[in-house]
Amino acid sequence: MKYCKTFIILSLLLCISSCNSQNADFAISTDKTHIHFKTFGTGKPLLLINGGPGMNSNGFQSLAEKLGNTNLSIIYDQRGTGKSILNVLDSSTITMKLMIDDIESIRKKMKIEKWSILGHSFGGMVASYYATLYPEHIDKIILSSSGGIDLDLLTYVQTEINSKLSKDDLDSVNYWTNKISEGDTSHYAKLERGRHLAPAYVIDKNFIPAIAERLTQGNPTVSQLIWTDLAKMNFNCENKLRSFNKPVLIIQGKHDIIKAETAEKAHKVLSNSKIVFLEHCIHYGWLDNEESYFQNINDFLSS
């Protein structure tokens, strides 16, 4: 039960070819999958992989629009979330390898030879795994508050989240988590849980309502299946990433729920990486420290 609750919390964390598409919606459909994605702006392609697992890409549209001022930004609903609907959700349809296959399907659909990738939270884990399988299609990587290149975050992230909540908020999170586990899947229950959990993710309390609403959108079935698959495969990208030499920006808040040690481990493994810790920031750099977050990313992408 303890690990199950940890997975639920984690699911809430943790979106050289030049293209000329304007804002547009796309879908890739086969007899087994349907992957929905959107593009914003023009320029060199940049794929955004949102956090989760089990979260849609809705909360990343504003980030994609902003980055679309200088790039062709792409966000997509990970399989089993949002508009990327699957008829069956089980261990045969929800795996990390299939999620990577979906990313490759988008790349091929867009006729992109190389693209940069921004992976946030759990999305950073997906980006790291993609880099072990298809390094030849990567220009640059941004690991934004990434969950890491292995599963070490499972040993501490729940404690980090709890430490950033007041006693009243923590009691309320536990209360509403139990209500949801007992079958109350109403939007109200999820929103109340999100309202008390949101302070763990942002310093600027003005963003709590938006974060709370975002936290209602997770699919716990998808989340549990992915975390189970990660454990089964003993997720660890370290050995293969030692030979990855493309530029990597590792960026996260100084007060992130992801420990600095997780970022520093990736920095040591990735030979061509730089690391930035943002002041006055927890888990969402583009909210807590917008100017510095985008300046670092735009400088990195344009260098």
C-alpha positions as CSV (number, residue, x, y, z in Angstrom):
1,M,0.0,0.0,0.0
2,K,2.9,2.4,0.8
3,Y,4.4,1.9,-2.7
4,C,1.0,2.2,-4.3
5,K,0.6,5.7,-2.7
6,T,4.1,6.6,-3.7
7,F,3.3,5.7,-7.4
8,I,0.1,7.8,-7.2
9,I,2.1,10.8,-6.0
10,L,4.8,10.3,-8.5
11,S,2.3,10.1,-11.3
12,L,1.4,13.7,-10.5
13,L,5.0,14.9,-11.1
14,L,6.5,13.2,-12.9
15,C,5.7,17.6,-22.3
16,I,19.1,19.4,-37.6
17,S,15.9,19.2,-39.7
18,S,14.0,22.5,-40.1
19,C,10.2,22.4,-40.3
20,N,7.7,25.0,-41.3
21,S,4.4,23.8,-39.7
22,Q,2.2,26.4,-38.0
23,N,0.0,25.5,-35.0
24,A,-1.7,22.3,-35.8
25,D,-3.2,19.1,-34.5
26,F,-2.2,15.6,-35.7
27,A,-3.0,12.0,-34.9
28,I,-1.3,8.7,-35.7
29,S,-3.7,5.8,-35.7
30,T,-3.2,2.0,-36.1
31,D,-5.4,-0.9,-35.2
32,K,-4.0,-0.8,-31.7
33,T,-3.0,2.8,-30.9
34,H,-4.0,6.4,-31.4
35,I,-1.5,9.1,-30.6
36,H,-2.5,12.7,-30.6
37,F,0.0,15.6,-30.8
38,K,0.1,19.3,-31.5
39,T,2.7,21.7,-32.9
40,F,3.3,25.3,-32.2
41,G,5.5,27.8,-34.2
42,T,8.2,27.1,-36.7
43,G,11.9,26.4,-36.8
44,K,14.0,23.6,-35.5
45,P,11.9,20.8,-33.9
46,L,11.6,20.5,-30.1
47,L,9.7,17.7,-28.6
48,L,8.2,18.3,-25.1
49,I,7.6,15.2,-23.0
50,N,5.4,16.1,-20.0
51,G,5.5,14.6,-16.6
52,G,3.4,11.8,-15.2
53,P,3.2,9.0,-15.9
54,G,-0.5,9.0,-16.6
55,M,-0.8,12.7,-17.4
56,N,-2.0,14.3,-20.6
57,S,-0.2,17.2,-22.3
58,N,-2.8,19.9,-21.5
59,G,-0.7,21.6,-18.8
60,F,2.2,22.0,-21.2
61,Q,0.5,23.9,-23.9
62,S,1.5,27.3,-22.6
63,L,5.1,26.1,-22.4
64,A,5.0,24.8,-25.9
65,E,3.5,28.1,-27.1
66,K,6.3,30.1,-25.5
67,L,9.0,27.9,-26.9
68,G,7.2,28.0,-30.2
69,N,8.3,31.6,-30.6
70,T,11.7,30.3,-31.6
71,N,11.2,26.6,-32.4
72,L,8.7,24.1,-33.8
73,S,7.4,22.9,-30.4
74,I,5.6,19.6,-30.3
75,I,3.5,18.2,-27.4
76,Y,1.7,14.9,-27.3
77,D,-0.6,12.9,-25.1
78,Q,1.2,9.9,-23.9
79,R,-0.5,6.6,-24.7
80,G,-3.6,6.0,-22.6
81,T,-3.9,9.7,-21.6
82,G,-5.9,12.6,-23.0
83,K,-6.8,12.1,-26.7
84,S,-4.3,9.2,-27.1
85,I,-7.0,6.6,-26.3
86,L,-6.3,2.9,-25.9
87,N,-9.2,0.4,-25.7
88,V,-7.2,-1.8,-23.4
89,L,-4.9,-0.6,-20.5
90,D,-2.7,-3.5,-19.3
91,S,0.9,-4.6,-19.3
92,S,0.8,-5.4,-23.0
93,T,-0.3,-1.9,-24.0
94,I,1.5,0.3,-21.5
95,T,5.2,0.0,-21.3
96,M,8.2,2.3,-21.6
97,K,9.3,0.7,-24.9
98,L,5.9,1.3,-26.4
99,M,6.1,4.9,-25.2
100,I,9.4,5.3,-27.0
101,D,7.8,3.7,-30.1
102,D,5.2,6.4,-30.0
103,I,7.8,9.1,-30.0
104,E,9.5,7.6,-33.0
105,S,6.1,7.4,-34.7
106,I,5.7,11.2,-34.2
107,R,9.2,11.8,-35.5
108,K,8.6,9.8,-38.7
109,K,5.2,11.3,-39.2
110,M,6.8,14.8,-39.1
111,K,9.7,13.6,-41.3
112,I,12.2,14.9,-38.8
113,E,15.7,13.5,-39.0
114,K,17.0,15.1,-35.8
115,W,15.2,17.0,-33.0
116,S,15.8,18.4,-29.6
117,I,13.9,17.0,-26.6
118,L,12.7,18.6,-23.4
119,G,11.6,16.1,-20.8
120,H,10.1,17.4,-17.6
121,S,9.9,15.3,-14.4
122,F,8.9,11.8,-15.5
123,G,9.3,13.1,-19.0
124,G,13.0,13.5,-18.3
125,M,13.2,9.8,-17.6
126,V,11.5,9.1,-20.9
127,A,13.9,11.4,-22.7
128,S,16.9,9.7,-21.1
129,Y,15.6,6.3,-22.2
130,Y,14.9,7.5,-25.7
131,A,18.6,8.7,-25.8
132,T,19.8,5.2,-25.1
133,L,17.8,3.8,-28.0
134,Y,17.8,6.5,-30.7
135,P,20.8,8.8,-30.0
136,E,21.3,9.4,-33.7
137,H,18.0,11.3,-33.9
138,I,18.8,13.7,-31.1
139,D,20.3,17.2,-31.5
140,K,20.1,18.3,-27.9
141,I,18.4,17.3,-24.6
142,I,16.9,19.4,-21.8
143,L,16.3,17.5,-18.6
144,S,13.9,19.8,-16.7
145,S,13.4,18.8,-13.1
146,S,14.0,15.3,-14.4
147,G,13.2,12.2,-12.4
148,G,16.7,10.9,-13.2
149,I,18.5,8.3,-15.2
150,D,17.6,5.5,-12.8
151,L,15.0,4.8,-10.0
152,D,16.8,6.4,-7.1
153,L,14.0,9.0,-6.7
154,L,11.8,6.3,-5.3
155,T,13.9,6.3,-2.2
156,Y,13.3,9.9,-1.3
157,V,10.7,11.8,-3.4
158,Q,7.7,11.1,-1.1
159,T,9.6,12.5,1.9
160,E,10.6,15.5,-0.1
161,I,7.0,16.2,-1.1
162,N,5.8,15.8,2.4
163,S,8.5,18.1,3.8
164,K,7.1,21.0,1.7
165,L,3.6,20.7,3.0
166,S,2.1,22.1,6.2
167,K,0.6,19.7,8.7
168,D,-2.9,20.7,7.6
169,D,-2.1,20.2,4.0
170,L,-0.4,16.9,4.6
171,D,-3.4,15.6,6.6
172,S,-5.8,16.8,3.9
173,V,-3.7,15.1,1.2
174,N,-3.8,11.8,3.1
175,Y,-7.5,12.2,3.8
176,W,-8.4,12.8,0.1
177,T,-6.0,10.2,-1.1
178,N,-7.8,7.6,1.1
179,K,-11.2,8.8,-0.1
180,I,-10.1,8.4,-3.7
181,S,-8.6,5.0,-3.0
182,E,-12.0,4.0,-1.4
183,G,-13.8,4.8,-4.6
184,D,-14.5,8.5,-4.6
185,T,-13.2,9.5,-8.0
186,S,-15.2,12.7,-8.3
187,H,-13.6,15.8,-9.7
188,Y,-14.2,17.5,-6.3
189,A,-12.2,14.9,-4.4
190,K,-9.4,15.0,-6.9
191,L,-9.4,18.9,-6.8
192,E,-9.3,19.0,-3.0
193,R,-6.4,16.6,-2.9
194,G,-4.6,18.7,-5.6
195,R,-5.3,21.9,-3.8
196,H,-3.5,20.7,-0.7
197,L,-0.7,18.9,-2.7
198,A,0.1,21.8,-5.0
199,P,2.2,23.8,-2.5
200,A,4.8,21.1,-2.7
201,Y,5.5,22.0,-6.4
202,V,5.5,25.8,-6.5
203,I,6.8,28.7,-4.4
204,D,4.5,31.2,-6.0
205,K,1.1,30.4,-4.4
206,N,-0.7,32.3,-7.2
207,F,-0.2,29.1,-9.3
208,I,-1.8,26.7,-6.8
209,P,-5.3,26.7,-8.4
210,A,-3.7,25.8,-11.8
211,I,-1.5,23.1,-10.4
212,A,-4.4,21.7,-8.4
213,E,-6.5,21.4,-11.5
214,R,-3.6,19.8,-13.3
215,L,-3.3,17.3,-10.6
216,T,-6.9,16.1,-11.2
217,Q,-5.9,14.9,-14.7
218,G,-3.8,11.8,-14.0
219,N,-4.8,8.3,-15.0
220,P,-3.7,6.1,-12.0
221,T,-4.0,2.9,-14.1
222,V,-1.5,4.1,-16.6
223,S,0.8,5.4,-13.8
224,Q,0.8,2.1,-12.0
225,L,1.5,0.1,-15.1
226,I,4.5,2.3,-16.0
227,W,6.0,2.2,-12.6
228,T,5.6,-1.5,-12.6
229,D,7.3,-1.8,-15.9
230,L,10.1,0.5,-14.8
231,A,10.7,-1.8,-11.8
232,K,10.5,-4.9,-14.0
233,M,13.1,-3.6,-16.4
234,N,15.3,-2.3,-13.6
235,F,15.3,1.1,-15.3
236,N,18.9,2.4,-15.4
237,C,20.3,4.4,-18.3
238,E,23.7,5.1,-16.8
239,N,25.8,2.7,-18.8
240,K,24.4,3.6,-22.3
241,L,24.4,7.3,-21.6
242,R,28.1,7.4,-20.8
243,S,28.7,7.3,-24.6
244,F,26.1,9.9,-25.4
245,N,27.9,13.1,-26.4
246,K,25.2,15.5,-27.6
247,P,24.7,18.7,-25.6
248,V,22.5,18.3,-22.5
249,L,21.1,21.0,-20.2
250,I,20.0,19.8,-16.8
251,I,17.8,22.5,-15.1
252,Q,15.7,22.4,-12.0
253,G,14.8,24.4,-8.9
254,K,17.1,24.9,-6.0
255,H,14.2,23.7,-3.8
256,D,13.0,21.0,-6.1
257,I,11.3,17.8,-4.9
258,I,13.9,16.2,-7.1
259,K,17.2,16.2,-5.1
260,A,20.2,18.0,-6.5
261,E,22.1,14.6,-6.2
262,T,19.8,13.2,-8.9
263,A,20.7,16.0,-11.3
264,E,24.4,15.8,-10.4
265,K,24.5,12.1,-11.1
266,A,23.1,12.7,-14.6
267,H,25.6,15.5,-15.0
268,K,28.6,13.2,-14.2
269,V,27.3,10.5,-16.6
270,L,26.5,12.8,-19.5
271,S,29.9,14.0,-20.8
272,N,28.6,17.1,-22.7
273,S,26.2,18.4,-20.1
274,K,25.8,21.6,-18.0
275,I,23.7,22.0,-14.9
276,V,21.6,24.9,-13.7
277,F,19.8,25.3,-10.3
278,L,17.2,28.0,-10.4
279,E,16.7,30.4,-7.4
280,H,13.3,30.8,-5.8
281,C,12.0,27.7,-7.6
282,I,10.6,24.2,-6.7
283,H,9.5,21.9,-9.5
284,Y,8.1,24.2,-12.3
285,G,10.8,26.6,-13.5
286,W,8.6,28.3,-16.0
287,L,6.2,29.3,-13.2
288,D,8.4,30.1,-10.2
289,N,11.3,31.6,-12.2
290,E,10.1,32.2,-15.7
291,E,12.7,34.7,-16.9
292,S,15.7,32.6,-15.9
293,Y,14.1,29.3,-17.0
294,F,13.5,30.5,-20.5
295,Q,16.7,32.4,-20.8
296,N,18.7,29.3,-20.0
297,I,16.7,27.2,-22.4
298,N,16.7,29.6,-25.3
299,D,20.5,30.3,-24.9
300,F,21.1,26.5,-24.9
301,L,18.9,25.8,-27.9
302,S,20.4,28.7,-29.9
303,S,24.1,28.0,-29.0
